[in-house]
Amino acid sequence: MDLPEFQDLMARTYGERDAARGQAATIAWLAEETGELARAVRKGSAADQLHELGDVLAWLASLANQLGLSLDDAAARYAAGCPVCRSIPCTCPP
Ligand SMILES: [Zn+2]
């Protein structure tokens, strides 16, 4: 599944609830799921980490849908590599 397909799936699955919940609550959920991902990275299994990556991606797609923006367009910022130095791999000073 590519990003546009995933974003559309999230819109069809959760779009109505997302609209009722609103952007502020969605940001809060995204932050909470990001915290759960951080915990899974620190002390979870690969299965836990995959689960949390999926949840973060789902909430990110829900937010993009509410903003009327495309994750594919957002990813395009990195299409030519690092948006600062325009290189692959990045050659920016650490
Ligand atoms: Zn760079």
PDB file of the backbone (N, CA, C, O) and the ligand in Angstrom, with CONECT records:
HET     ZN  A 101       1
ATOM      1  N   MET A   1       0.851  -1.198   0.000  1.00  0.00           N
ATOM      2  CA  MET A   1       0.000   0.000   0.000  1.00  0.00           C
ATOM      3  C   MET A   1       0.888   1.251   0.000  1.00  0.00           C
ATOM      4  O   MET A   1       1.823   1.353   0.795  1.00  0.00           O
ATOM      5  N   ASP A   2       0.590   2.196  -0.894  1.00  0.00           N
ATOM      6  CA  ASP A   2       1.398   3.414  -0.911  1.00  0.00           C
ATOM      7  C   ASP A   2       0.725   4.503  -0.055  1.00  0.00           C
ATOM      8  O   ASP A   2      -0.377   4.311   0.459  1.00  0.00           O
ATOM      9  N   LEU A   3       1.395   5.620   0.081  1.00  0.00           N
ATOM     10  CA  LEU A   3       0.898   6.672   0.979  1.00  0.00           C
ATOM     11  C   LEU A   3      -0.493   7.187   0.602  1.00  0.00           C
ATOM     12  O   LEU A   3      -1.347   7.303   1.480  1.00  0.00           O
ATOM     13  N   PRO A   4      -0.756   7.505  -0.693  1.00  0.00           N
ATOM     14  CA  PRO A   4      -2.106   7.977  -1.031  1.00  0.00           C
ATOM     15  C   PRO A   4      -3.184   6.933  -0.730  1.00  0.00           C
ATOM     16  O   PRO A   4      -4.270   7.271  -0.258  1.00  0.00           O
ATOM     17  N   GLU A   5      -2.876   5.658  -1.009  1.00  0.00           N
ATOM     18  CA  GLU A   5      -3.856   4.597  -0.706  1.00  0.00           C
ATOM     19  C   GLU A   5      -4.106   4.527   0.799  1.00  0.00           C
ATOM     20  O   GLU A   5      -5.249   4.401   1.238  1.00  0.00           O
ATOM     21  N   PHE A   6      -3.039   4.607   1.581  1.00  0.00           N
ATOM     22  CA  PHE A   6      -3.181   4.534   3.038  1.00  0.00           C
ATOM     23  C   PHE A   6      -3.985   5.716   3.562  1.00  0.00           C
ATOM     24  O   PHE A   6      -4.871   5.549   4.400  1.00  0.00           O
ATOM     25  N   GLN A   7      -3.675   6.914   3.067  1.00  0.00           N
ATOM     26  CA  GLN A   7      -4.381   8.106   3.537  1.00  0.00           C
ATOM     27  C   GLN A   7      -5.864   8.027   3.185  1.00  0.00           C
ATOM     28  O   GLN A   7      -6.719   8.407   3.985  1.00  0.00           O
ATOM     29  N   ASP A   8      -6.165   7.534   1.988  1.00  0.00           N
ATOM     30  CA  ASP A   8      -7.562   7.376   1.585  1.00  0.00           C
ATOM     31  C   ASP A   8      -8.262   6.323   2.445  1.00  0.00           C
ATOM     32  O   ASP A   8      -9.416   6.494   2.836  1.00  0.00           O
ATOM     33  N   LEU A   9      -7.554   5.238   2.731  1.00  0.00           N
ATOM     34  CA  LEU A   9      -8.126   4.202   3.602  1.00  0.00           C
ATOM     35  C   LEU A   9      -8.461   4.774   4.980  1.00  0.00           C
ATOM     36  O   LEU A   9      -9.523   4.486   5.532  1.00  0.00           O
ATOM     37  N   MET A  10      -7.555   5.584   5.534  1.00  0.00           N
ATOM     38  CA  MET A  10      -7.803   6.196   6.842  1.00  0.00           C
ATOM     39  C   MET A  10      -8.988   7.163   6.773  1.00  0.00           C
ATOM     40  O   MET A  10      -9.775   7.257   7.714  1.00  0.00           O
ATOM     41  N   ALA A  11      -9.110   7.886   5.640  1.00  0.00           N
ATOM     42  CA  ALA A  11     -10.238   8.814   5.473  1.00  0.00           C
ATOM     43  C   ALA A  11     -11.558   8.050   5.454  1.00  0.00           C
ATOM     44  O   ALA A  11     -12.541   8.469   6.064  1.00  0.00           O
ATOM     45  N   ARG A  12     -11.563   6.905   4.733  1.00  0.00           N
ATOM     46  CA  ARG A  12     -12.797   6.125   4.646  1.00  0.00           C
ATOM     47  C   ARG A  12     -13.114   5.424   5.956  1.00  0.00           C
ATOM     48  O   ARG A  12     -14.279   5.232   6.305  1.00  0.00           O
ATOM     49  N   THR A  13     -12.054   5.040   6.686  1.00  0.00           N
ATOM     50  CA  THR A  13     -12.242   4.297   7.936  1.00  0.00           C
ATOM     51  C   THR A  13     -12.596   5.220   9.099  1.00  0.00           C
ATOM     52  O   THR A  13     -13.480   4.906   9.895  1.00  0.00           O
ATOM     53  N   TYR A  14     -11.910   6.355   9.199  1.00  0.00           N
ATOM     54  CA  TYR A  14     -12.045   7.219  10.383  1.00  0.00           C
ATOM     55  C   TYR A  14     -12.452   8.648  10.072  1.00  0.00           C
ATOM     56  O   TYR A  14     -12.570   9.459  10.990  1.00  0.00           O
ATOM     57  N   GLY A  15     -12.671   8.983   8.801  1.00  0.00           N
ATOM     58  CA  GLY A  15     -12.910  10.373   8.422  1.00  0.00           C
ATOM     59  C   GLY A  15     -14.026  11.052   9.195  1.00  0.00           C
ATOM     60  O   GLY A  15     -13.887  12.199   9.620  1.00  0.00           O
ATOM     61  N   GLU A  16     -15.146  10.338   9.378  1.00  0.00           N
ATOM     62  CA  GLU A  16     -16.282  10.935  10.077  1.00  0.00           C
ATOM     63  C   GLU A  16     -15.934  11.214  11.543  1.00  0.00           C
ATOM     64  O   GLU A  16     -16.226  12.290  12.065  1.00  0.00           O
ATOM     65  N   ARG A  17     -15.309  10.234  12.198  1.00  0.00           N
ATOM     66  CA  ARG A  17     -14.894  10.419  13.593  1.00  0.00           C
ATOM     67  C   ARG A  17     -13.851  11.520  13.719  1.00  0.00           C
ATOM     68  O   ARG A  17     -13.876  12.317  14.658  1.00  0.00           O
ATOM     69  N   ASP A  18     -12.918  11.551  12.739  1.00  0.00           N
ATOM     70  CA  ASP A  18     -11.864  12.572  12.769  1.00  0.00           C
ATOM     71  C   ASP A  18     -12.472  13.970  12.735  1.00  0.00           C
ATOM     72  O   ASP A  18     -12.070  14.855  13.490  1.00  0.00           O
ATOM     73  N   ALA A  19     -13.449  14.153  11.845  1.00  0.00           N
ATOM     74  CA  ALA A  19     -14.071  15.472  11.707  1.00  0.00           C
ATOM     75  C   ALA A  19     -14.759  15.876  13.000  1.00  0.00           C
ATOM     76  O   ALA A  19     -14.721  17.043  13.392  1.00  0.00           O
ATOM     77  N   ALA A  20     -15.399  14.897  13.674  1.00  0.00           N
ATOM     78  CA  ALA A  20     -16.091  15.195  14.934  1.00  0.00           C
ATOM     79  C   ALA A  20     -15.100  15.489  16.056  1.00  0.00           C
ATOM     80  O   ALA A  20     -15.352  16.340  16.909  1.00  0.00           O
ATOM     81  N   ARG A  21     -13.972  14.781  16.049  1.00  0.00           N
ATOM     82  CA  ARG A  21     -12.972  14.921  17.114  1.00  0.00           C
ATOM     83  C   ARG A  21     -12.258  16.256  17.022  1.00  0.00           C
ATOM     84  O   ARG A  21     -12.068  16.942  18.026  1.00  0.00           O
ATOM     85  N   GLY A  22     -11.863  16.619  15.811  1.00  0.00           N
ATOM     86  CA  GLY A  22     -11.180  17.886  15.595  1.00  0.00           C
ATOM     87  C   GLY A  22      -9.670  17.763  15.627  1.00  0.00           C
ATOM     88  O   GLY A  22      -9.108  16.766  16.081  1.00  0.00           O
ATOM     89  N   GLN A  23      -9.032  18.812  15.128  1.00  0.00           N
ATOM     90  CA  GLN A  23      -7.581  18.797  14.975  1.00  0.00           C
ATOM     91  C   GLN A  23      -6.833  18.757  16.307  1.00  0.00           C
ATOM     92  O   GLN A  23      -5.835  18.048  16.437  1.00  0.00           O
ATOM     93  N   ALA A  24      -7.309  19.509  17.292  1.00  0.00           N
ATOM     94  CA  ALA A  24      -6.584  19.578  18.572  1.00  0.00           C
ATOM     95  C   ALA A  24      -6.528  18.202  19.235  1.00  0.00           C
ATOM     96  O   ALA A  24      -5.478  17.793  19.731  1.00  0.00           O
ATOM     97  N   ALA A  25      -7.653  17.493  19.243  1.00  0.00           N
ATOM     98  CA  ALA A  25      -7.690  16.162  19.858  1.00  0.00           C
ATOM     99  C   ALA A  25      -6.842  15.186  19.050  1.00  0.00           C
ATOM    100  O   ALA A  25      -6.209  14.295  19.616  1.00  0.00           O
ATOM    101  N   THR A  26      -6.828  15.350  17.746  1.00  0.00           N
ATOM    102  CA  THR A  26      -6.030  14.459  16.896  1.00  0.00           C
ATOM    103  C   THR A  26      -4.543  14.668  17.159  1.00  0.00           C
ATOM    104  O   THR A  26      -3.780  13.704  17.216  1.00  0.00           O
ATOM    105  N   ILE A  27      -4.128  15.919  17.318  1.00  0.00           N
ATOM    106  CA  ILE A  27      -2.731  16.215  17.648  1.00  0.00           C
ATOM    107  C   ILE A  27      -2.370  15.568  18.992  1.00  0.00           C
ATOM    108  O   ILE A  27      -1.279  15.020  19.150  1.00  0.00           O
ATOM    109  N   ALA A  28      -3.292  15.636  19.950  1.00  0.00           N
ATOM    110  CA  ALA A  28      -3.032  15.038  21.261  1.00  0.00           C
ATOM    111  C   ALA A  28      -2.850  13.529  21.137  1.00  0.00           C
ATOM    112  O   ALA A  28      -1.955  12.956  21.758  1.00  0.00           O
ATOM    113  N   TRP A  29      -3.697  12.887  20.336  1.00  0.00           N
ATOM    114  CA  TRP A  29      -3.575  11.438  20.129  1.00  0.00           C
ATOM    115  C   TRP A  29      -2.273  11.087  19.414  1.00  0.00           C
ATOM    116  O   TRP A  29      -1.611  10.106  19.751  1.00  0.00           O
ATOM    117  N   LEU A  30      -1.916  11.907  18.418  1.00  0.00           N
ATOM    118  CA  LEU A  30      -0.667  11.672  17.690  1.00  0.00           C
ATOM    119  C   LEU A  30       0.520  11.766  18.652  1.00  0.00           C
ATOM    120  O   LEU A  30       1.447  10.959  18.588  1.00  0.00           O
ATOM    121  N   ALA A  31       0.479  12.749  19.530  1.00  0.00           N
ATOM    122  CA  ALA A  31       1.565  12.907  20.506  1.00  0.00           C
ATOM    123  C   ALA A  31       1.609  11.711  21.454  1.00  0.00           C
ATOM    124  O   ALA A  31       2.686  11.211  21.780  1.00  0.00           O
ATOM    125  N   GLU A  32       0.432  11.253  21.898  1.00  0.00           N
ATOM    126  CA  GLU A  32       0.388  10.101  22.805  1.00  0.00           C
ATOM    127  C   GLU A  32       0.941   8.858  22.121  1.00  0.00           C
ATOM    128  O   GLU A  32       1.722   8.112  22.712  1.00  0.00           O
ATOM    129  N   GLU A  33       0.532   8.636  20.866  1.00  0.00           N
ATOM    130  CA  GLU A  33       1.031   7.458  20.139  1.00  0.00           C
ATOM    131  C   GLU A  33       2.531   7.569  19.875  1.00  0.00           C
ATOM    132  O   GLU A  33       3.236   6.560  19.874  1.00  0.00           O
ATOM    133  N   THR A  34       3.024   8.791  19.651  1.00  0.00           N
ATOM    134  CA  THR A  34       4.462   8.975  19.462  1.00  0.00           C
ATOM    135  C   THR A  34       5.203   8.606  20.750  1.00  0.00           C
ATOM    136  O   THR A  34       6.290   8.031  20.701  1.00  0.00           O
ATOM    137  N   GLY A  35       4.617   8.936  21.892  1.00  0.00           N
ATOM    138  CA  GLY A  35       5.197   8.535  23.171  1.00  0.00           C
ATOM    139  C   GLY A  35       5.228   7.012  23.314  1.00  0.00           C
ATOM    140  O   GLY A  35       6.206   6.445  23.801  1.00  0.00           O
ATOM    141  N   GLU A  36       4.155   6.362  22.887  1.00  0.00           N
ATOM    142  CA  GLU A  36       4.112   4.898  22.950  1.00  0.00           C
ATOM    143  C   GLU A  36       5.163   4.291  22.021  1.00  0.00           C
ATOM    144  O   GLU A  36       5.766   3.267  22.342  1.00  0.00           O
ATOM    145  N   LEU A  37       5.378   4.929  20.866  1.00  0.00           N
ATOM    146  CA  LEU A  37       6.422   4.460  19.951  1.00  0.00           C
ATOM    147  C   LEU A  37       7.798   4.612  20.604  1.00  0.00           C
ATOM    148  O   LEU A  37       8.645   3.725  20.504  1.00  0.00           O
ATOM    149  N   ALA A  38       8.004   5.740  21.266  1.00  0.00           N
ATOM    150  CA  ALA A  38       9.290   5.962  21.944  1.00  0.00           C
ATOM    151  C   ALA A  38       9.540   4.884  22.987  1.00  0.00           C
ATOM    152  O   ALA A  38      10.658   4.383  23.113  1.00  0.00           O
ATOM    153  N   ARG A  39       8.487   4.522  23.745  1.00  0.00           N
ATOM    154  CA  ARG A  39       8.633   3.475  24.758  1.00  0.00           C
ATOM    155  C   ARG A  39       8.927   2.122  24.102  1.00  0.00           C
ATOM    156  O   ARG A  39       9.751   1.353  24.597  1.00  0.00           O
ATOM    157  N   ALA A  40       8.247   1.837  22.984  1.00  0.00           N
ATOM    158  CA  ALA A  40       8.465   0.559  22.283  1.00  0.00           C
ATOM    159  C   ALA A  40       9.889   0.476  21.728  1.00  0.00           C
ATOM    160  O   ALA A  40      10.496  -0.595  21.722  1.00  0.00           O
ATOM    161  N   VAL A  41      10.412   1.599  21.268  1.00  0.00           N
ATOM    162  CA  VAL A  41      11.787   1.606  20.753  1.00  0.00           C
ATOM    163  C   VAL A  41      12.760   1.314  21.887  1.00  0.00           C
ATOM    164  O   VAL A  41      13.745   0.598  21.703  1.00  0.00           O
ATOM    165  N   ARG A  42      12.474   1.879  23.072  1.00  0.00           N
ATOM    166  CA  ARG A  42      13.372   1.703  24.218  1.00  0.00           C
ATOM    167  C   ARG A  42      13.323   0.293  24.783  1.00  0.00           C
ATOM    168  O   ARG A  42      14.363  -0.304  25.063  1.00  0.00           O
ATOM    169  N   LYS A  43      12.101  -0.249  24.954  1.00  0.00           N
ATOM    170  CA  LYS A  43      12.028  -1.536  25.658  1.00  0.00           C
ATOM    171  C   LYS A  43      10.970  -2.484  25.103  1.00  0.00           C
ATOM    172  O   LYS A  43      10.507  -3.377  25.814  1.00  0.00           O
ATOM    173  N   GLY A  44      10.581  -2.301  23.838  1.00  0.00           N
ATOM    174  CA  GLY A  44       9.584  -3.194  23.252  1.00  0.00           C
ATOM    175  C   GLY A  44      10.217  -4.159  22.267  1.00  0.00           C
ATOM    176  O   GLY A  44      11.390  -4.037  21.912  1.00  0.00           O
ATOM    177  N   SER A  45       9.418  -5.117  21.834  1.00  0.00           N
ATOM    178  CA  SER A  45       9.868  -6.070  20.822  1.00  0.00           C
ATOM    179  C   SER A  45       9.705  -5.433  19.435  1.00  0.00           C
ATOM    180  O   SER A  45       9.112  -4.361  19.306  1.00  0.00           O
ATOM    181  N   ALA A  46      10.229  -6.093  18.411  1.00  0.00           N
ATOM    182  CA  ALA A  46      10.040  -5.612  17.044  1.00  0.00           C
ATOM    183  C   ALA A  46       8.542  -5.559  16.713  1.00  0.00           C
ATOM    184  O   ALA A  46       8.103  -4.660  15.995  1.00  0.00           O
ATOM    185  N   ALA A  47       7.760  -6.508  17.226  1.00  0.00           N
ATOM    186  CA  ALA A  47       6.311  -6.509  16.988  1.00  0.00           C
ATOM    187  C   ALA A  47       5.656  -5.299  17.647  1.00  0.00           C
ATOM    188  O   ALA A  47       4.770  -4.674  17.062  1.00  0.00           O
ATOM    189  N   ASP A  48       6.090  -4.968  18.865  1.00  0.00           N
ATOM    190  CA  ASP A  48       5.564  -3.773  19.552  1.00  0.00           C
ATOM    191  C   ASP A  48       5.897  -2.512  18.754  1.00  0.00           C
ATOM    192  O   ASP A  48       5.055  -1.629  18.594  1.00  0.00           O
ATOM    193  N   GLN A  49       7.128  -2.440  18.256  1.00  0.00           N
ATOM    194  CA  GLN A  49       7.568  -1.261  17.508  1.00  0.00           C
ATOM    195  C   GLN A  49       6.782  -1.114  16.217  1.00  0.00           C
ATOM    196  O   GLN A  49       6.405  -0.005  15.839  1.00  0.00           O
ATOM    197  N   LEU A  50       6.530  -2.235  15.535  1.00  0.00           N
ATOM    198  CA  LEU A  50       5.751  -2.209  14.291  1.00  0.00           C
ATOM    199  C   LEU A  50       4.323  -1.748  14.559  1.00  0.00           C
ATOM    200  O   LEU A  50       3.760  -0.963  13.797  1.00  0.00           O
ATOM    201  N   HIS A  51       3.750  -2.240  15.640  1.00  0.00           N
ATOM    202  CA  HIS A  51       2.401  -1.845  16.066  1.00  0.00           C
ATOM    203  C   HIS A  51       2.342  -0.331  16.273  1.00  0.00           C
ATOM    204  O   HIS A  51       1.434   0.335  15.774  1.00  0.00           O
ATOM    205  N   GLU A  52       3.303   0.200  17.002  1.00  0.00           N
ATOM    206  CA  GLU A  52       3.287   1.635  17.316  1.00  0.00           C
ATOM    207  C   GLU A  52       3.605   2.492  16.095  1.00  0.00           C
ATOM    208  O   GLU A  52       3.057   3.585  15.952  1.00  0.00           O
ATOM    209  N   LEU A  53       4.477   2.016  15.218  1.00  0.00           N
ATOM    210  CA  LEU A  53       4.726   2.737  13.961  1.00  0.00           C
ATOM    211  C   LEU A  53       3.425   2.860  13.169  1.00  0.00           C
ATOM    212  O   LEU A  53       3.132   3.913  12.603  1.00  0.00           O
ATOM    213  N   GLY A  54       2.653   1.779  13.133  1.00  0.00           N
ATOM    214  CA  GLY A  54       1.374   1.793  12.423  1.00  0.00           C
ATOM    215  C   GLY A  54       0.401   2.788  13.029  1.00  0.00           C
ATOM    216  O   GLY A  54      -0.292   3.505  12.308  1.00  0.00           O
ATOM    217  N   ASP A  55       0.349   2.833  14.371  1.00  0.00           N
ATOM    218  CA  ASP A  55      -0.562   3.770  15.036  1.00  0.00           C
ATOM    219  C   ASP A  55      -0.159   5.217  14.766  1.00  0.00           C
ATOM    220  O   ASP A  55      -1.015   6.064  14.511  1.00  0.00           O
ATOM    221  N   VAL A  56       1.148   5.501  14.823  1.00  0.00           N
ATOM    222  CA  VAL A  56       1.619   6.870  14.554  1.00  0.00           C
ATOM    223  C   VAL A  56       1.286   7.259  13.113  1.00  0.00           C
ATOM    224  O   VAL A  56       0.840   8.375  12.847  1.00  0.00           O
ATOM    225  N   LEU A  57       1.508   6.333  12.201  1.00  0.00           N
ATOM    226  CA  LEU A  57       1.214   6.603  10.790  1.00  0.00           C
ATOM    227  C   LEU A  57      -0.287   6.854  10.591  1.00  0.00           C
ATOM    228  O   LEU A  57      -0.671   7.741   9.828  1.00  0.00           O
ATOM    229  N   ALA A  58      -1.127   6.082  11.271  1.00  0.00           N
ATOM    230  CA  ALA A  58      -2.581   6.255  11.152  1.00  0.00           C
ATOM    231  C   ALA A  58      -3.019   7.619  11.675  1.00  0.00           C
ATOM    232  O   ALA A  58      -3.840   8.292  11.052  1.00  0.00           O
ATOM    233  N   TRP A  59      -2.471   8.026  12.820  1.00  0.00           N
ATOM    234  CA  TRP A  59      -2.852   9.339  13.369  1.00  0.00           C
ATOM    235  C   TRP A  59      -2.296  10.472  12.516  1.00  0.00           C
ATOM    236  O   TRP A  59      -2.935  11.515  12.382  1.00  0.00           O
ATOM    237  N   LEU A  60      -1.127  10.281  11.945  1.00  0.00           N
ATOM    238  CA  LEU A  60      -0.559  11.287  11.045  1.00  0.00           C
ATOM    239  C   LEU A  60      -1.444  11.441   9.807  1.00  0.00           C
ATOM    240  O   LEU A  60      -1.683  12.558   9.347  1.00  0.00           O
ATOM    241  N   ALA A  61      -1.928  10.317   9.268  1.00  0.00           N
ATOM    242  CA  ALA A  61      -2.825  10.358   8.111  1.00  0.00           C
ATOM    243  C   ALA A  61      -4.144  11.026   8.478  1.00  0.00           C
ATOM    244  O   ALA A  61      -4.695  11.793   7.688  1.00  0.00           O
ATOM    245  N   SER A  62      -4.656  10.737   9.685  1.00  0.00           N
ATOM    246  CA  SER A  62      -5.901  11.380  10.124  1.00  0.00           C
ATOM    247  C   SER A  62      -5.729  12.894  10.209  1.00  0.00           C
ATOM    248  O   SER A  62      -6.615  13.651   9.810  1.00  0.00           O
ATOM    249  N   LEU A  63      -4.590  13.325  10.727  1.00  0.00           N
ATOM    250  CA  LEU A  63      -4.330  14.760  10.823  1.00  0.00           C
ATOM    251  C   LEU A  63      -4.239  15.384   9.434  1.00  0.00           C
ATOM    252  O   LEU A  63      -4.821  16.439   9.181  1.00  0.00           O
ATOM    253  N   ALA A  64      -3.509  14.731   8.539  1.00  0.00           N
ATOM    254  CA  ALA A  64      -3.380  15.241   7.167  1.00  0.00           C
ATOM    255  C   ALA A  64      -4.755  15.352   6.512  1.00  0.00           C
ATOM    256  O   ALA A  64      -5.038  16.329   5.819  1.00  0.00           O
ATOM    257  N   ASN A  65      -5.604  14.355   6.731  1.00  0.00           N
ATOM    258  CA  ASN A  65      -6.955  14.395   6.162  1.00  0.00           C
ATOM    259  C   ASN A  65      -7.742  15.587   6.699  1.00  0.00           C
ATOM    260  O   ASN A  65      -8.432  16.271   5.943  1.00  0.00           O
ATOM    261  N   GLN A  66      -7.639  15.833   7.991  1.00  0.00           N
ATOM    262  CA  GLN A  66      -8.366  16.970   8.573  1.00  0.00           C
ATOM    263  C   GLN A  66      -7.832  18.300   8.061  1.00  0.00           C
ATOM    264  O   GLN A  66      -8.578  19.274   7.956  1.00  0.00           O
ATOM    265  N   LEU A  67      -6.542  18.340   7.744  1.00  0.00           N
ATOM    266  CA  LEU A  67      -5.941  19.569   7.239  1.00  0.00           C
ATOM    267  C   LEU A  67      -6.170  19.728   5.739  1.00  0.00           C
ATOM    268  O   LEU A  67      -5.883  20.776   5.161  1.00  0.00           O
ATOM    269  N   GLY A  68      -6.697  18.659   5.113  1.00  0.00           N
ATOM    270  CA  GLY A  68      -6.916  18.696   3.669  1.00  0.00           C
ATOM    271  C   GLY A  68      -5.605  18.644   2.903  1.00  0.00           C
ATOM    272  O   GLY A  68      -5.502  19.166   1.793  1.00  0.00           O
ATOM    273  N   LEU A  69      -4.599  18.005   3.508  1.00  0.00           N
ATOM    274  CA  LEU A  69      -3.274  17.932   2.890  1.00  0.00           C
ATOM    275  C   LEU A  69      -2.911  16.483   2.586  1.00  0.00           C
ATOM    276  O   LEU A  69      -3.458  15.550   3.173  1.00  0.00           O
ATOM    277  N   SER A  70      -1.983  16.321   1.663  1.00  0.00           N
ATOM    278  CA  SER A  70      -1.584  15.004   1.203  1.00  0.00           C
ATOM    279  C   SER A  70      -0.243  14.592   1.803  1.00  0.00           C
ATOM    280  O   SER A  70       0.732  15.339   1.730  1.00  0.00           O
ATOM    281  N   LEU A  71      -0.200  13.393   2.399  1.00  0.00           N
ATOM    282  CA  LEU A  71       1.074  12.871   2.915  1.00  0.00           C
ATOM    283  C   LEU A  71       2.066  12.668   1.777  1.00  0.00           C
ATOM    284  O   LEU A  71       3.275  12.822   1.952  1.00  0.00           O
ATOM    285  N   ASP A  72       1.531  12.319   0.602  1.00  0.00           N
ATOM    286  CA  ASP A  72       2.395  12.136  -0.564  1.00  0.00           C
ATOM    287  C   ASP A  72       3.073  13.467  -0.917  1.00  0.00           C
ATOM    288  O   ASP A  72       4.265  13.497  -1.224  1.00  0.00           O
ATOM    289  N   ASP A  73       2.314  14.560  -0.872  1.00  0.00           N
ATOM    290  CA  ASP A  73       2.897  15.885  -1.122  1.00  0.00           C
ATOM    291  C   ASP A  73       3.921  16.224  -0.036  1.00  0.00           C
ATOM    292  O   ASP A  73       4.957  16.825  -0.321  1.00  0.00           O
ATOM    293  N   ALA A  74       3.625  15.835   1.216  1.00  0.00           N
ATOM    294  CA  ALA A  74       4.561  16.113   2.312  1.00  0.00           C
ATOM    295  C   ALA A  74       5.864  15.341   2.096  1.00  0.00           C
ATOM    296  O   ALA A  74       6.951  15.872   2.321  1.00  0.00           O
ATOM    297  N   ALA A  75       5.746  14.089   1.662  1.00  0.00           N
ATOM    298  CA  ALA A  75       6.939  13.266   1.423  1.00  0.00           C
ATOM    299  C   ALA A  75       7.761  13.820   0.265  1.00  0.00           C
ATOM    300  O   ALA A  75       8.971  13.604   0.199  1.00  0.00           O
ATOM    301  N   ALA A  76       7.104  14.535  -0.649  1.00  0.00           N
ATOM    302  CA  ALA A  76       7.800  15.086  -1.819  1.00  0.00           C
ATOM    303  C   ALA A  76       8.907  16.054  -1.416  1.00  0.00           C
ATOM    304  O   ALA A  76       9.850  16.278  -2.174  1.00  0.00           O
ATOM    305  N   ARG A  77       8.788  16.627  -0.221  1.00  0.00           N
ATOM    306  CA  ARG A  77       9.831  17.532   0.282  1.00  0.00           C
ATOM    307  C   ARG A  77      11.190  16.831   0.305  1.00  0.00           C
ATOM    308  O   ARG A  77      12.233  17.474   0.189  1.00  0.00           O
ATOM    309  N   TYR A  78      11.163  15.496   0.458  1.00  0.00           N
ATOM    310  CA  TYR A  78      12.413  14.720   0.549  1.00  0.00           C
ATOM    311  C   TYR A  78      12.710  13.932  -0.726  1.00  0.00           C
ATOM    312  O   TYR A  78      13.625  13.110  -0.749  1.00  0.00           O
ATOM    313  N   ALA A  79      11.945  14.178  -1.778  1.00  0.00           N
ATOM    314  CA  ALA A  79      12.073  13.387  -3.007  1.00  0.00           C
ATOM    315  C   ALA A  79      13.453  13.507  -3.634  1.00  0.00           C
ATOM    316  O   ALA A  79      13.940  12.557  -4.246  1.00  0.00           O
ATOM    317  N   ALA A  80      14.088  14.665  -3.489  1.00  0.00           N
ATOM    318  CA  ALA A  80      15.413  14.864  -4.085  1.00  0.00           C
ATOM    319  C   ALA A  80      16.513  14.683  -3.044  1.00  0.00           C
ATOM    320  O   ALA A  80      17.645  15.123  -3.246  1.00  0.00           O
ATOM    321  N   GLY A  81      16.174  14.030  -1.923  1.00  0.00           N
ATOM    322  CA  GLY A  81      17.154  13.836  -0.856  1.00  0.00           C
ATOM    323  C   GLY A  81      16.963  14.880   0.232  1.00  0.00           C
ATOM    324  O   GLY A  81      15.855  15.372   0.443  1.00  0.00           O
ATOM    325  N   CYS A  82      18.033  15.212   0.911  1.00  0.00           N
ATOM    326  CA  CYS A  82      17.971  16.190   2.007  1.00  0.00           C
ATOM    327  C   CYS A  82      17.483  17.528   1.445  1.00  0.00           C
ATOM    328  O   CYS A  82      18.068  18.043   0.493  1.00  0.00           O
ATOM    329  N   PRO A  83      16.405  18.105   2.029  1.00  0.00           N
ATOM    330  CA  PRO A  83      15.906  19.375   1.504  1.00  0.00           C
ATOM    331  C   PRO A  83      16.850  20.552   1.764  1.00  0.00           C
ATOM    332  O   PRO A  83      16.670  21.621   1.180  1.00  0.00           O
ATOM    333  N   VAL A  84      17.839  20.376   2.618  1.00  0.00           N
ATOM    334  CA  VAL A  84      18.791  21.462   2.909  1.00  0.00           C
ATOM    335  C   VAL A  84      19.965  21.416   1.929  1.00  0.00           C
ATOM    336  O   VAL A  84      20.236  22.399   1.239  1.00  0.00           O
ATOM    337  N   CYS A  85      20.664  20.274   1.866  1.00  0.00           N
ATOM    338  CA  CYS A  85      21.856  20.183   1.004  1.00  0.00           C
ATOM    339  C   CYS A  85      21.548  19.556  -0.360  1.00  0.00           C
ATOM    340  O   CYS A  85      22.405  19.539  -1.243  1.00  0.00           O
ATOM    341  N   ARG A  86      20.309  19.034  -0.533  1.00  0.00           N
ATOM    342  CA  ARG A  86      19.867  18.412  -1.785  1.00  0.00           C
ATOM    343  C   ARG A  86      20.719  17.193  -2.162  1.00  0.00           C
ATOM    344  O   ARG A  86      20.844  16.876  -3.344  1.00  0.00           O
ATOM    345  N   SER A  87      21.297  16.518  -1.188  1.00  0.00           N
ATOM    346  CA  SER A  87      22.151  15.357  -1.461  1.00  0.00           C
ATOM    347  C   SER A  87      21.560  14.088  -0.877  1.00  0.00           C
ATOM    348  O   SER A  87      20.802  14.118   0.093  1.00  0.00           O
ATOM    349  N   ILE A  88      21.931  12.956  -1.502  1.00  0.00           N
ATOM    350  CA  ILE A  88      21.607  11.616  -1.001  1.00  0.00           C
ATOM    351  C   ILE A  88      22.926  10.836  -0.981  1.00  0.00           C
ATOM    352  O   ILE A  88      23.448  10.549  -2.058  1.00  0.00           O
ATOM    353  N   PRO A  89      23.491  10.479   0.162  1.00  0.00           N
ATOM    354  CA  PRO A  89      23.010  10.811   1.496  1.00  0.00           C
ATOM    355  C   PRO A  89      23.286  12.283   1.840  1.00  0.00           C
ATOM    356  O   PRO A  89      24.051  12.970   1.163  1.00  0.00           O
ATOM    357  N   CYS A  90      22.646  12.729   2.895  1.00  0.00           N
ATOM    358  CA  CYS A  90      22.806  14.097   3.388  1.00  0.00           C
ATOM    359  C   CYS A  90      24.282  14.376   3.686  1.00  0.00           C
ATOM    360  O   CYS A  90      24.995  13.563   4.273  1.00  0.00           O
ATOM    361  N   THR A  91      24.704  15.580   3.245  1.00  0.00           N
ATOM    362  CA  THR A  91      26.079  15.993   3.523  1.00  0.00           C
ATOM    363  C   THR A  91      26.145  17.216   4.434  1.00  0.00           C
ATOM    364  O   THR A  91      27.186  17.863   4.544  1.00  0.00           O
ATOM    365  N   CYS A  92      25.021  17.527   5.086  1.00  0.00           N
ATOM    366  CA  CYS A  92      25.004  18.646   6.039  1.00  0.00           C
ATOM    367  C   CYS A  92      25.945  18.329   7.194  1.00  0.00           C
ATOM    368  O   CYS A  92      26.076  17.169   7.583  1.00  0.00           O
ATOM    369  N   PRO A  93      26.593  19.333   7.737  1.00  0.00           N
ATOM    370  CA  PRO A  93      27.432  19.094   8.914  1.00  0.00           C
ATOM    371  C   PRO A  93      26.574  18.596  10.085  1.00  0.00           C
ATOM    372  O   PRO A  93      25.455  19.075  10.274  1.00  0.00           O
ATOM    373  N   PRO A  94      27.084  17.644  10.868  1.00  0.00           N
ATOM    374  CA  PRO A  94      26.297  17.102  11.977  1.00  0.00           C
ATOM    375  C   PRO A  94      26.008  18.140  13.075  1.00  0.00           C
ATOM    376  O   PRO A  94      25.354  17.822  14.069  1.00  0.00           O
TER     377      PRO A  94
HETATM  378 ZN    ZN A 101      21.668  17.656   4.226  1.00  0.00          ZN2+
END
